[in-house]
Amino acid sequence: MASEGSEAGGGAARHRRPVGETIIAVGVLVLAAVVYWQTASIPVSPIYAKVGPTVVPTITALGLGLLGAVLLFEALRGGWQSEEERELAVDHAALLWITAGLILNVLLIVPAGFTVASIIMFVCVARGFGSKAIVRDAVIAAAFALVAYFGFARTLGINIGAGWIENAIESVLGIGEST
């Protein structure tokens, strides 16, 4: 008897409309379309034989399109979440911490620099995942952010947002811009 009730419940859950999963799938398809549309607007010089500046973005758009199609197929079949995942309530506090971290990163990257913005984002996201060790998280974030910053700035020559921390380190090490 107990198995019949759980089968009936499982069958009903299988026929539910997974609105959130469908929205995610459609969002990925829209993202794929936007990437493809923007890729099509990249000017390509006739000197490129087969591999030009649109190859990687086109592959990315196709990959996103394939992923979106698979996600939509799964969503229409009842969704990809397990029964346990469906029963979990959304942790709004965690979602708020993560969202705040992302927004603060965007707002602070220009005025404060890549490292400070990344540290704040990392600490907020870690807090959203349950960490209360702010100092430890900030130290880990600083290590990753500085490696990423100097990797881009020195290895690739790309400025991803120098702030007072990056400028101070460059000044101390004598590797600042020489103009």
Buried (B, 14 or more C-beta within 10 A) or exposed (E): EEEEEEEEEEEEBEEEEBEEBBEBBBEBBEBBBEBBEEBEEEEEEEEEEEEBEBEEBBEBBEEBBEBBBEBBEBBEEBBBBEEEEEEEEEEEEBEEBBEBBEEBBEEBBEEBBBBBBBBBBBBBBBBBEEBEEEEEBBEBBBEBBBEBBBEBBEEEEEEBBBBEBBEEBBEEEEEBEEE
